[in-house]
């Protein structure tokens, strides 16, 4: 697990999962929202974004947090591990709402509300985004570990197990 991507619906907790993964492994973490968005709420060009993603995935070790389907195939080709957080819409909506007003390291501004367009994106994600994600995961399953979590409990259990496996003095080892 040297090159991992964390994908899933907005509000699923990708950034939280990715941060914990980084803390467990020491692998550098890159947030695609920080690459795409500027602090003034504008975006970089697609060319600048793609060049930045190519630079990240050319490194020896990385965790990349974010969907950005236009560049997903490029990241899938380069990674060895995929984490898909495929949670119910209600969980993702609650997650997005819970982060409103909080400063985050994965976004260059503080969200002041859950606007209707963003809410609609979360609601439409299973229909409009997930089929393509699963199609690409099928296409690139060879040579990769793919983890699909259907609940936060499953993801949390994986991370707890990983922490125990990576702790040299863990009584659970051996």
Backbone as a printed PyTorch tensor [residue, N CA C, xyz], in Angstrom:
tensor([[[  0.8430,  -1.1820,   0.0000],
         [  0.0000,   0.0000,   0.0000],
         [  0.8860,   1.2430,   0.0000]],

        [[  1.4550,   1.5270,  -1.1590],
         [  2.3130,   2.7050,  -1.2850],
         [  1.6310,   3.8440,  -2.0370]],

        [[  0.6510,   3.4920,  -2.8760],
         [ -0.0390,   4.4800,  -3.7030],
         [ -1.5390,   4.1860,  -3.6220]],

        [[ -2.2370,   4.9820,  -2.8180],
         [ -3.6480,   4.7160,  -2.5340],
         [ -4.5310,   5.8850,  -2.9270]],

        [[ -5.7490,   5.5520,  -3.3570],
         [ -6.7530,   6.5860,  -3.5760],
         [ -7.9410,   6.3210,  -2.6670]],

        [[ -8.5530,   7.4040,  -2.2050],
         [ -9.7430,   7.3370,  -1.3610],
         [-10.8370,   8.0920,  -2.1110]],

        [[-11.8970,   7.3670,  -2.4910],
         [-12.9710,   7.9350,  -3.2850],
         [-14.3160,   7.6280,  -2.6420]],

        [[-15.3450,   8.3560,  -3.0530],
         [-16.6880,   8.1570,  -2.5440],
         [-17.4550,   9.4590,  -2.5860]],

        [[-18.6860,   9.4000,  -2.1940],
         [-19.5710,  10.5580,  -2.2340],
         [-19.0520,  11.6930,  -1.3560]],

        [[-19.3440,  12.9320,  -1.7540],
         [-19.0820,  14.0340,  -0.8270],
         [-19.8190,  13.7710,   0.4890]],

        [[-19.1770,  14.0930,   1.5850],
         [-19.7880,  13.8970,   2.9000],
         [-19.5770,  12.5130,   3.4870]],

        [[-18.9920,  11.6000,   2.7190],
         [-18.7860,  10.2360,   3.2130],
         [-17.6960,  10.1650,   4.2790]],

        [[-16.7870,  11.1270,   4.2670],
         [-15.6910,  11.0940,   5.2300],
         [-14.3800,  10.6570,   4.6030]],

        [[-14.2350,  10.8960,   3.3030],
         [-13.0000,  10.5100,   2.6090],
         [-11.7710,  11.1390,   3.2490]],

        [[-11.8580,  12.4330,   3.5390],
         [-10.6950,  13.1430,   4.0830],
         [-10.3390,  12.6470,   5.4740]],

        [[-11.3300,  12.3740,   6.2810],
         [-11.0840,  11.8360,   7.6200],
         [-10.4380,  10.4570,   7.5180]],

        [[-10.9700,   9.6070,   6.6410],
         [-10.3940,   8.2830,   6.4240],
         [ -8.9490,   8.4160,   5.9380]],

        [[ -8.7370,   9.2840,   4.9440],
         [ -7.4010,   9.4600,   4.3630],
         [ -6.4000,   9.9720,   5.4020]],

        [[ -6.8300,  10.8990,   6.2650],
         [ -5.9390,  11.4150,   7.3160],
         [ -5.5350,  10.3030,   8.2720]],

        [[ -6.4810,   9.4680,   8.6530],
         [ -6.1640,   8.3640,   9.5550],
         [ -5.2270,   7.3760,   8.8720]],

        [[ -5.4560,   7.1250,   7.5960],
         [ -4.5740,   6.2460,   6.8240],
         [ -3.1580,   6.8160,   6.7870]],

        [[ -3.0590,   8.1210,   6.5600],
         [ -1.7460,   8.7980,   6.5640],
         [ -1.0850,   8.6630,   7.9400]],

        [[ -1.8580,   8.8810,   9.0010],
         [ -1.3120,   8.7870,  10.3540],
         [ -0.8080,   7.3740,  10.6620]],

        [[ -1.5030,   6.3670,  10.1520],
         [ -1.0920,   4.9720,  10.3820],
         [  0.1620,   4.6020,   9.5980]],

        [[  0.2450,   5.0920,   8.3630],
         [  1.2820,   4.6110,   7.4490],
         [  2.4540,   5.5680,   7.2640]],

        [[  2.2450,   6.8480,   7.5390],
         [  3.2780,   7.8430,   7.2820],
         [  3.4070,   8.2160,   5.8140]],

        [[  2.4790,   7.7570,   4.9940],
         [  2.5100,   8.0530,   3.5530],
         [  1.9390,   9.4540,   3.3350]],

        [[  2.5820,  10.2710,   2.4970],
         [  2.0890,  11.6330,   2.2460],
         [  0.6640,  11.6310,   1.6700]],

        [[ -0.1320,  12.6000,   2.1160],
         [ -1.5360,  12.7280,   1.7180],
         [ -1.7280,  13.9920,   0.8950]],

        [[ -2.4660,  13.8500,  -0.1930],
         [ -2.7800,  14.9740,  -1.0780],
         [ -4.2940,  15.0470,  -1.2490]],

        [[ -4.8360,  16.2390,  -1.0020],
         [ -6.2720,  16.4740,  -1.1490],
         [ -6.5330,  17.1110,  -2.5010]],

        [[ -7.2980,  16.4600,  -3.3540],
         [ -7.5820,  17.0230,  -4.6700],
         [ -8.3720,  18.3240,  -4.5830]],

        [[ -9.1850,  18.4840,  -3.5420],
         [ -9.9000,  19.7640,  -3.3750],
         [ -8.9180,  20.9210,  -3.2010]],

        [[ -7.7900,  20.6640,  -2.5540],
         [ -6.7890,  21.7170,  -2.3650],
         [ -6.0170,  21.9910,  -3.6590]],

        [[ -5.9760,  21.0180,  -4.5540],
         [ -5.3330,  21.2110,  -5.8560],
         [ -6.2620,  21.9870,  -6.7910]],

        [[ -7.5420,  21.6670,  -6.7850],
         [ -8.5240,  22.2320,  -7.7100],
         [ -9.0090,  23.6230,  -7.2980]],

        [[ -9.2710,  23.8050,  -6.0180],
         [ -9.8670,  25.0580,  -5.5370],
         [ -8.8050,  26.0460,  -5.0710]],

        [[ -9.0710,  27.3060,  -5.3500],
         [ -8.2680,  28.3980,  -4.8030],
         [ -9.0130,  28.9540,  -3.5860]],

        [[ -8.3030,  29.6210,  -2.6840],
         [ -8.9600,  30.1920,  -1.4940],
         [-10.1030,  31.1640,  -1.8220]],

        [[-10.0550,  31.8070,  -2.9980],
         [-11.1160,  32.7550,  -3.3620],
         [-12.3250,  32.0640,  -4.0030]],

        [[-12.3730,  30.7340,  -3.9080],
         [-13.4660,  29.9060,  -4.4170],
         [-13.5200,  29.8010,  -5.9340]],

        [[-12.4490,  30.1860,  -6.6010],
         [-12.3140,  29.9070,  -8.0200],
         [-11.5140,  28.6160,  -8.1600]],

        [[-11.3700,  28.1400,  -9.3760],
         [-10.6490,  26.8950,  -9.6240],
         [ -9.4640,  27.1430, -10.5460]],

        [[ -8.4870,  26.2680, -10.4470],
         [ -7.3920,  26.3050, -11.4040],
         [ -7.9150,  25.7400, -12.7310]],

        [[ -7.1540,  25.8800, -13.7860],
         [ -7.5590,  25.3170, -15.0750],
         [ -7.4150,  23.7960, -15.0330]],

        [[ -8.1010,  23.1360, -15.9460],
         [ -7.9750,  21.6780, -16.0380],
         [ -6.5310,  21.2750, -16.3110]],

        [[ -5.8410,  22.0570, -17.1180],
         [ -4.4530,  21.7470, -17.4550],
         [ -3.5560,  21.8260, -16.2230]],

        [[ -3.7580,  22.8590, -15.4160],
         [ -2.9690,  23.0080, -14.1850],
         [ -3.2910,  21.8680, -13.2150]],

        [[ -4.5720,  21.5520, -13.0840],
         [ -5.0000,  20.4610, -12.2060],
         [ -4.3810,  19.1430, -12.6630]],

        [[ -4.5220,  18.8240, -13.9500],
         [ -3.9920,  17.5540, -14.4660],
         [ -2.4880,  17.4540, -14.2820]],

        [[ -1.7770,  18.5610, -14.5210],
         [ -0.3220,  18.5600, -14.3310],
         [  0.0250,  18.2980, -12.8650]],

        [[ -0.7270,  18.9000, -11.9500],
         [ -0.4740,  18.6860, -10.5140],
         [ -0.7510,  17.2370, -10.1280]],

        [[ -1.8200,  16.6560, -10.6490],
         [ -2.1350,  15.2520, -10.3550],
         [ -1.0360,  14.3450, -10.9180]],

        [[ -0.6060,  14.6030, -12.1350],
         [  0.4790,  13.7900, -12.7160],
         [  1.7490,  13.8720, -11.8680]],

        [[  2.0480,  15.0470, -11.3560],
         [  3.2370,  15.2270, -10.5110],
         [  3.1010,  14.4200,  -9.2120]],

        [[  1.9180,  14.4420,  -8.6260],
         [  1.6780,  13.6830,  -7.3850],
         [  1.8430,  12.1880,  -7.6360]],

        [[  1.1810,  11.6690,  -8.6670],
         [  1.1820,  10.2170,  -8.8820],
         [  2.5080,   9.6980,  -9.4540]],

        [[  3.3850,  10.5970,  -9.8320],
         [  4.7290,  10.1760, -10.2690],
         [  5.6310,   9.8810,  -9.0720]],

        [[  5.2060,  10.2830,  -7.8850],
         [  6.0040,  10.0470,  -6.6740],
         [  5.9590,   8.5790,  -6.2780]],

        [[  6.8570,   8.2100,  -5.3740],
         [  6.9600,   6.8130,  -4.9520],
         [  5.8590,   6.3790,  -4.0000]],

        [[  5.3640,   7.3280,  -3.1940],
         [  4.3490,   6.9930,  -2.1840],
         [  3.3590,   8.1320,  -2.0940]],

        [[  2.0720,   7.7930,  -2.0030],
         [  1.0610,   8.8290,  -1.8620],
         [ -0.2970,   8.2400,  -1.5040]],

        [[ -1.0810,   9.0930,  -0.8720],
         [ -2.5100,   8.8500,  -0.6700],
         [ -3.1850,  10.0490,  -1.3140]],

        [[ -4.1220,   9.7970,  -2.2200],
         [ -4.8570,  10.8790,  -2.8710],
         [ -6.3190,  10.7770,  -2.4760]],

        [[ -6.8270,  11.8640,  -1.9100],
         [ -8.2050,  11.9550,  -1.4470],
         [ -9.0140,  12.7810,  -2.4440]],

        [[-10.0590,  12.1760,  -3.0170],
         [-10.9550,  12.9250,  -3.8790],
         [-11.4040,  12.1340,  -5.0920]],

        [[-12.5760,  12.4900,  -5.5870],
         [-13.1470,  11.8040,  -6.7470],
         [-12.6210,  12.3500,  -8.0600]],

        [[-13.0750,  13.5240,  -8.4330],
         [-12.6620,  14.1500,  -9.6830],
         [-12.5920,  13.1170, -10.8060]],

        [[-13.7690,  12.6540, -11.2240],
         [-13.8530,  11.5310, -12.1540],
         [-13.0590,  11.7400, -13.4400]],

        [[-12.9030,  12.9690, -13.8660],
         [-12.1580,  13.2130, -15.0970],
         [-10.7250,  12.6870, -14.9990]],

        [[-10.1480,  12.6950, -13.7970],
         [ -8.7750,  12.2060, -13.6250],
         [ -8.7140,  10.8690, -12.8760]],

        [[ -9.8710,  10.2730, -12.6190],
         [ -9.8960,   9.0400, -11.8300],
         [ -9.1500,   7.9050, -12.5210]],

        [[ -9.3530,   7.7530, -13.8120],
         [ -8.6970,   6.6460, -14.5170],
         [ -7.1730,   6.7740, -14.4450]],

        [[ -6.6650,   7.9920, -14.5800],
         [ -5.2160,   8.2300, -14.4740],
         [ -4.7090,   7.7730, -13.1020]],

        [[ -5.4560,   8.1040, -12.0550],
         [ -5.0400,   7.7240, -10.6970],
         [ -5.1820,   6.2290, -10.4710]],

        [[ -6.2320,   5.6210, -11.0330],
         [ -6.4040,   4.1750, -10.9060],
         [ -5.2670,   3.4100, -11.5800]],

        [[ -4.8240,   3.8930, -12.7080],
         [ -3.7170,   3.2410, -13.4060],
         [ -2.4460,   3.2690, -12.5740]],

        [[ -2.2730,   4.3010, -11.7760],
         [ -1.0280,   4.4900, -11.0200],
         [ -1.0620,   3.8930,  -9.6110]],

        [[ -2.2330,   3.6560,  -9.0620],
         [ -2.3170,   3.2390,  -7.6500],
         [ -2.1720,   1.7350,  -7.4810]],

        [[ -1.9150,   1.3370,  -6.2290],
         [ -1.9120,  -0.0820,  -5.8970],
         [ -3.0550,  -0.4340,  -4.9380]],

        [[ -3.7070,   0.5850,  -4.3670],
         [ -4.7770,   0.3520,  -3.4040],
         [ -5.8870,   1.3860,  -3.6080]],

        [[ -7.1350,   0.9080,  -3.5530],
         [ -8.3040,   1.7790,  -3.6850],
         [ -9.1900,   1.5800,  -2.4680]],

        [[ -9.6440,   2.6980,  -1.9130],
         [-10.6390,   2.6750,  -0.8500],
         [-11.8550,   3.4340,  -1.3650]],

        [[-12.9700,   2.7270,  -1.5180],
         [-14.2200,   3.3440,  -1.9330],
         [-15.1680,   3.3630,  -0.7510]],

        [[-15.5800,   4.5650,  -0.3500],
         [-16.5580,   4.7240,   0.7190],
         [-17.9200,   4.8500,   0.0490]],

        [[-18.6440,   3.7530,  -0.0310],
         [-19.9400,   3.6880,  -0.7120],
         [-21.0430,   3.6310,   0.3450]],

        [[-21.3330,   4.8070,   0.9000],
         [-22.2680,   4.9060,   2.0100],
         [-23.6380,   5.3840,   1.5340]],

        [[-24.6610,   5.1340,   2.3480],
         [-26.0010,   5.6350,   2.0100],
         [-26.0250,   7.1660,   1.9160]],

        [[-26.9230,   7.6670,   1.1030],
         [-27.0630,   9.1150,   0.9220],
         [-27.2690,   9.8390,   2.2490]],

        [[-28.0600,   9.2520,   3.1230],
         [-28.3700,   9.9140,   4.4020],
         [-27.1040,  10.1240,   5.2290]],

        [[-26.2000,   9.1680,   5.2050],
         [-24.9300,   9.2790,   5.9300],
         [-24.0920,  10.4030,   5.3310]],

        [[-24.0540,  10.4610,   4.0000],
         [-23.2450,  11.4740,   3.3150],
         [-23.8270,  12.8750,   3.5150]],

        [[-25.1360,  12.9960,   3.4530],
         [-25.7650,  14.3030,   3.7040],
         [-25.4760,  14.7760,   5.1230]],

        [[-25.6000,  13.8680,   6.0870],
         [-25.3150,  14.2260,   7.4810],
         [-23.8460,  14.5950,   7.6520]],

        [[-22.9490,  13.8750,   6.9820],
         [-21.5250,  14.1830,   7.0570],
         [-21.2090,  15.5500,   6.4870]],

        [[-21.8220,  15.8830,   5.3520],
         [-21.6050,  17.1930,   4.7330],
         [-22.1580,  18.3020,   5.6210]],

        [[-23.3120,  18.0710,   6.2030],
         [-23.9200,  19.0810,   7.0810],
         [-23.0770,  19.2820,   8.3410]],

        [[-22.5150,  18.2160,   8.8720],
         [-21.7490,  18.2890,  10.1200],
         [-20.4680,  19.0980,   9.9770]],

        [[-19.9410,  19.2110,   8.7640],
         [-18.6840,  19.9350,   8.5910],
         [-18.8780,  21.4120,   8.2650]],

        [[-20.1130,  21.8430,   8.0910],
         [-20.3950,  23.2520,   7.8100],
         [-19.9010,  24.0990,   8.9820]],

        [[-19.1800,  25.1680,   8.6620],
         [-18.6820,  26.0790,   9.6790],
         [-17.3710,  25.6690,  10.3220]],

        [[-16.8180,  24.5370,   9.9000],
         [-15.5730,  24.0530,  10.4950],
         [-14.4030,  24.2510,   9.5430]],

        [[-13.2840,  24.7270,  10.0870],
         [-12.0570,  24.8610,   9.2950],
         [-11.4940,  23.4660,   9.0590]],

        [[-11.1290,  23.2170,   7.8080],
         [-10.6320,  21.8910,   7.4350],
         [ -9.3290,  22.0280,   6.6590]],

        [[ -8.4610,  21.0470,   6.8030],
         [ -7.1950,  21.0860,   6.0700],
         [ -7.3570,  20.6300,   4.6260]],

        [[ -8.5070,  20.0690,   4.2830],
         [ -8.7230,  19.5350,   2.9460],
         [ -9.5080,  20.4640,   2.0260]],

        [[ -9.8280,  21.6640,   2.4900],
         [-10.5710,  22.6380,   1.6870],
         [-10.0640,  24.0250,   2.0470]],

        [[ -9.8180,  24.8930,   1.0390],
         [ -9.1870,  26.1850,   1.3430],
         [-10.1310,  27.2630,   1.8720]],

        [[-11.3400,  26.9010,   2.2630],
         [-12.2560,  27.8620,   2.8790],
         [-13.1760,  27.1150,   3.8320]],

        [[-13.9060,  27.8590,   4.6250],
         [-14.8760,  27.2760,   5.5480],
         [-16.2440,  27.3130,   4.8740]],

        [[-16.8750,  26.1610,   4.7800],
         [-18.2180,  26.1080,   4.2020],
         [-19.1990,  26.7880,   5.1510]],

        [[-20.0540,  27.6300,   4.5850],
         [-21.0010,  28.3710,   5.4080],
         [-22.4000,  27.7820,   5.3650]],

        [[-22.6000,  26.7990,   4.5370],
         [-23.9020,  26.1510,   4.4380],
         [-23.8510,  25.0240,   3.4330]],

        [[-24.8940,  24.2460,   3.4230],
         [-25.0160,  23.1450,   2.4730],
         [-25.9560,  23.6340,   1.3720]],

        [[-25.3550,  24.1660,   0.2880],
         [-26.2000,  24.7410,  -0.7550],
         [-26.9250,  23.6500,  -1.5420]],

        [[-27.9790,  24.0380,  -2.2270],
         [-28.8370,  23.0750,  -2.9120],
         [-28.0930,  22.3110,  -4.0010]],

        [[-27.1910,  22.9650,  -4.7090],
         [-26.4420,  22.2850,  -5.7670],
         [-25.5590,  21.1700,  -5.1820]],

        [[-24.8910,  21.4490,  -4.0650],
         [-24.0420,  20.4540,  -3.4260],
         [-24.8850,  19.3130,  -2.8570]],

        [[-26.0030,  19.6630,  -2.2380],
         [-26.9360,  18.6620,  -1.7080],
         [-27.4160,  17.7480,  -2.8290]],

        [[-27.7530,  18.3290,  -3.9620],
         [-28.2370,  17.5630,  -5.1220],
         [-27.1340,  16.6450,  -5.6370]],

        [[-25.8730,  17.1200,  -5.6220],
         [-24.7530,  16.2960,  -6.0730],
         [-24.6290,  15.0420,  -5.2010]],

        [[-24.7860,  15.2120,  -3.9030],
         [-24.7360,  14.0700,  -2.9850],
         [-25.8910,  13.1140,  -3.2710]],

        [[-27.0880,  13.6630,  -3.4340],
         [-28.2610,  12.8180,  -3.6960],
         [-28.1430,  12.0560,  -5.0190]],

        [[-27.5430,  12.6870,  -6.0250],
         [-27.4200,  12.0720,  -7.3470],
         [-26.1840,  11.1870,  -7.4950]],

        [[-25.2620,  11.2600,  -6.5410],
         [-23.9970,  10.5360,  -6.6380],
         [-24.1760,   9.0390,  -6.9320]],

        [[-25.0570,   8.3340,  -6.2090],
         [-25.1920,   6.8880,  -6.4790],
         [-25.6510,   6.5750,  -7.9020]],

        [[-26.4270,   7.4340,  -8.4800],
         [-26.9470,   7.2090,  -9.8270],
         [-26.0110,   7.7350, -10.9050]],

        [[-25.3920,   8.8810, -10.6530],
         [-24.6080,   9.5420, -11.6920],
         [-23.1070,   9.2620, -11.6280]],

        [[-22.5700,   8.9400, -10.4710],
         [-21.1260,   8.7550, -10.3340],
         [-20.7160,   7.3020, -10.0480]],

        [[-21.4450,   6.6420,  -9.1590],
         [-21.0290,   5.2960,  -8.7360],
         [-20.9560,   4.2720,  -9.8620]],

        [[-21.8930,   4.2620, -10.8170],
         [-21.7610,   3.2510, -11.8750],
         [-20.4280,   3.3480, -12.6200]],

        [[-19.9840,   4.5460, -12.9270],
         [-18.6990,   4.7250, -13.6280],
         [-17.5380,   4.3240, -12.7210]],

        [[-17.6280,   4.6610, -11.4440],
         [-16.5730,   4.2650, -10.5050],
         [-16.4450,   2.7450, -10.4690]],

        [[-17.5770,   2.0440, -10.3200],
         [-17.5290,   0.5830, -10.2850],
         [-17.0390,  -0.0040, -11.6080]],

        [[-17.4090,   0.6190, -12.7110],
         [-16.9220,   0.1770, -14.0200],
         [-15.3960,   0.2810, -14.0850]],

        [[-14.8490,   1.4050, -13.6500],
         [-13.3980,   1.5890, -13.6580],
         [-12.7030,   0.6480, -12.6730]],

        [[-13.3230,   0.4150, -11.5160],
         [-12.7220,  -0.5280, -10.5650],
         [-12.6530,  -1.9270, -11.1740]],

        [[-13.6710,  -2.3030, -11.9260],
         [-13.6430,  -3.5920, -12.6100],
         [-12.5410,  -3.6490, -13.6540]],

        [[-12.3800,  -2.5660, -14.3630],
         [-11.3580,  -2.4900, -15.4190],
         [ -9.9470,  -2.5680, -14.8510]],

        [[ -9.7330,  -1.9730, -13.6680],
         [ -8.3880,  -1.8910, -13.0870],
         [ -8.2240,  -2.7460, -11.8210]],

        [[ -8.9720,  -3.8080, -11.6980],
         [ -8.8700,  -4.6150, -10.4720],
         [ -7.5920,  -5.4440, -10.4170]],

        [[ -7.0300,  -5.7990, -11.5710],
         [ -5.7940,  -6.5830, -11.6040],
         [ -4.6470,  -5.8030, -10.9740]],

        [[ -3.9430,  -6.4300, -10.0550],
         [ -2.7550,  -5.8260,  -9.4700],
         [ -3.0420,  -4.7580,  -8.4260]],

        [[ -4.2880,  -4.6410,  -7.9970],
         [ -4.6590,  -3.6470,  -6.9990],
         [ -5.4840,  -4.2960,  -5.8980]],

        [[ -5.3160,  -3.7710,  -4.7040],
         [ -6.2340,  -4.1370,  -3.6230],
         [ -7.3560,  -3.1200,  -3.6470]],

        [[ -8.5840,  -3.5990,  -3.6710],
         [ -9.7410,  -2.7090,  -3.6990],
         [-10.5980,  -3.0100,  -2.4860]],

        [[-10.8200,  -1.9780,  -1.6790],
         [-11.6590,  -2.0950,  -0.4950],
         [-12.8990,  -1.2330,  -0.7110]],

        [[-14.0610,  -1.8440,  -0.5780],
         [-15.3220,  -1.1100,  -0.6740],
         [-15.9980,  -1.2130,   0.6860]],

        [[-16.1700,  -0.0600,   1.3170],
         [-16.8120,  -0.0090,   2.6230],
         [-18.2260,   0.5250,   2.4410]],

        [[-19.1860,  -0.1760,   3.0160],
         [-20.5870,   0.2110,   2.9060],
         [-21.0800,   0.9820,   4.1340]],

        [[-20.2210,   1.0970,   5.1400],
         [-20.5890,   1.8420,   6.3500],
         [-19.3280,   2.4110,   6.9910]],

        [[-19.5240,   3.4210,   7.8040],
         [-18.3860,   3.9780,   8.5500],
         [-17.8140,   2.9370,   9.5010]],

        [[-18.6730,   2.0960,  10.0270],
         [-18.2090,   1.0390,  10.9220],
         [-17.2160,   0.1130,  10.2370]],

        [[-17.4940,  -0.2620,   8.9800],
         [-16.5630,  -1.1170,   8.2300],
         [-15.2200,  -0.4040,   8.0150]],

        [[-15.2780,   0.8620,   7.6280],
         [-14.0480,   1.6260,   7.3900],
         [-13.2640,   1.7950,   8.6890]],

        [[-13.9550,   2.1140,   9.7650],
         [-13.2900,   2.2860,  11.0580],
         [-12.6440,   0.9810,  11.5270]],

        [[-13.3280,  -0.1390,  11.3080],
         [-12.7720,  -1.4400,  11.7030],
         [-11.5010,  -1.7260,  10.9040]],

        [[-11.5000,  -1.4110,   9.6250],
         [-10.3110,  -1.6050,   8.8040],
         [ -9.1450,  -0.7750,   9.3540]],

        [[ -9.4070,   0.4930,   9.6420],
         [ -8.3520,   1.3740,  10.1360],
         [ -7.8290,   0.9170,  11.5010]],

        [[ -8.7230,   0.4480,  12.3810],
         [ -8.2830,  -0.0820,  13.6820],
         [ -7.3730,  -1.2900,  13.4860]],

        [[ -7.7680,  -2.1690,  12.5940],
         [ -6.9560,  -3.3620,  12.3050],
         [ -5.5930,  -2.9670,  11.7260]],

        [[ -5.6050,  -2.0050,  10.8210],
         [ -4.3550,  -1.5290,  10.2320],
         [ -3.4430,  -0.9380,  11.3010]],

        [[ -4.0050,  -0.1410,  12.1970],
         [ -3.2110,   0.4430,  13.2800],
         [ -2.5790,  -0.6510,  14.1270]],

        [[ -3.3570,  -1.6750,  14.4420],
         [ -2.8260,  -2.7780,  15.2570],
         [ -1.7280,  -3.5310,  14.5010]],

        [[ -1.9340,  -3.7530,  13.2110],
         [ -0.9430,  -4.4790,  12.4110],
         [  0.3590,  -3.7140,  12.2870]],

        [[  0.2800,  -2.3870,  12.2800],
         [  1.4740,  -1.5640,  12.0730],
         [  2.1910,  -1.2010,  13.3660]],

        [[  1.5640,  -1.4750,  14.5080],
         [  2.2160,  -1.1870,  15.7860],
         [  3.1380,  -2.3500,  16.1320]],

        [[  4.4440,  -2.1010,  16.2230],
         [  5.3840,  -3.2050,  16.4450],
         [  5.1910,  -3.9190,  17.7790]],

        [[  4.6780,  -3.2290,  18.7820],
         [  4.5340,  -3.8420,  20.1000],
         [  3.1110,  -4.3080,  20.3730]],

        [[  2.2800,  -4.3770,  19.3610],
         [  0.8880,  -4.7480,  19.5550],
         [  0.7800,  -6.1930,  20.0280]],

        [[ -0.0260,  -6.4440,  21.0860],
         [ -0.2050,  -7.8250,  21.5620],
         [ -0.9570,  -8.6780,  20.5420]],

        [[ -1.6400,  -8.0470,  19.5780],
         [ -2.3850,  -8.7750,  18.5750],
         [ -1.4890,  -9.3380,  17.4710]],

        [[ -0.2520,  -8.8490,  17.3920],
         [  0.6630,  -9.3000,  16.3250],
         [  1.2160, -10.6730,  16.6670]],

        [[  1.5710, -11.3760,  15.6240],
         [  2.2910, -12.6080,  15.8000],
         [  1.4040, -13.7500,  15.8800]]])
